[in-house]
Amino acid sequence: MVHPRTTVEDIEELSSLLQVPLVAGTINRGSDVLGGGMVVNDWSAFVGLDTTSTEISVVESIFKLGSRQHHQQQECNLRIDFL
């Protein structure tokens, strides 16, 4: 997730360099300071109190959170890695 005013060209360039899909967005009811209102890991996201349900939905879809099957697959992969 990148700053909402990031140009399409910059998003495409960053995406190709990092080899991950990127999306522009906001958090905390339109704040463009993403790092000040959101912490995300593989299993959950923590957002500021002013974050709207639409913003939460976008975060969930970008980071593939809330999918039970996805989490079970990740846990299985972690177990295999430890063994």
C-alpha positions as CSV (number, residue, x, y, z in Angstrom):
1,M,0.0,0.0,0.0
2,V,1.4,3.4,-1.0
3,H,0.6,7.1,-0.6
4,P,-2.7,8.0,-2.4
5,R,-1.0,10.7,-4.5
6,T,1.7,8.3,-5.8
7,T,1.6,8.4,-9.6
8,V,0.7,5.3,-11.6
9,E,4.1,5.3,-13.2
10,D,5.8,5.3,-9.8
11,I,3.5,2.5,-8.5
12,E,4.3,0.4,-11.6
13,E,8.0,1.0,-11.2
14,L,8.0,0.2,-7.5
15,S,5.8,-2.9,-8.1
16,S,8.2,-4.3,-10.7
17,L,11.3,-3.5,-8.5
18,L,9.8,-5.1,-5.4
19,Q,8.0,-7.9,-7.3
20,V,4.8,-7.4,-5.3
21,P,1.5,-5.8,-6.3
22,L,0.9,-2.3,-4.9
23,V,-2.2,-0.2,-4.4
24,A,-2.6,3.4,-3.4
25,G,-4.9,4.0,-0.4
26,T,-5.6,5.9,2.8
27,I,-6.1,5.0,6.5
28,N,-7.7,6.8,9.5
29,R,-10.6,8.5,7.5
30,G,-8.5,9.7,4.6
31,S,-5.1,10.3,6.2
32,D,-2.4,9.8,3.7
33,V,0.2,9.0,6.4
34,L,-0.1,5.3,6.2
35,G,2.6,4.3,8.7
36,G,1.1,6.5,11.4
37,G,-2.2,4.7,11.4
38,M,-1.6,1.0,10.4
39,V,0.5,-2.0,11.4
40,V,0.1,-5.2,9.4
41,N,1.7,-8.6,9.6
42,D,0.8,-12.0,8.0
43,W,-2.1,-12.6,10.3
44,S,-3.7,-9.3,11.4
45,A,-3.8,-5.6,11.0
46,F,-4.1,-2.9,13.6
47,V,-5.5,0.5,12.4
48,G,-6.3,3.8,14.0
49,L,-9.7,4.5,15.6
50,D,-10.8,6.8,12.7
51,T,-10.3,4.2,10.1
52,T,-13.5,3.6,8.1
53,S,-15.0,0.2,7.2
54,T,-14.1,0.7,3.5
55,E,-10.5,1.4,4.4
56,I,-10.4,-1.8,6.6
57,S,-11.9,-3.8,3.7
58,V,-9.2,-2.5,1.4
59,V,-6.5,-3.4,3.9
60,E,-8.0,-6.9,4.3
61,S,-8.1,-7.5,0.6
62,I,-4.6,-6.1,-0.1
63,F,-2.9,-8.1,2.6
64,K,-5.3,-11.1,2.3
65,L,-6.5,-11.0,5.9
66,G,-9.7,-12.5,7.2
67,S,-9.5,-15.6,5.0
68,R,-9.6,-18.7,7.3
69,Q,-8.3,-20.9,4.5
70,H,-5.4,-18.6,3.8
71,H,-4.4,-18.6,7.4
72,Q,-4.6,-22.4,7.7
73,Q,-2.4,-22.8,4.6
74,Q,0.2,-20.4,6.1
75,E,0.2,-22.3,9.4
76,C,0.7,-25.5,7.5
77,N,3.6,-24.0,5.6
78,L,5.2,-22.8,8.8
79,R,4.9,-26.2,10.4
80,I,6.6,-27.8,7.3
81,D,9.4,-25.2,7.5
82,F,10.0,-26.0,11.1
83,L,10.2,-29.7,10.5
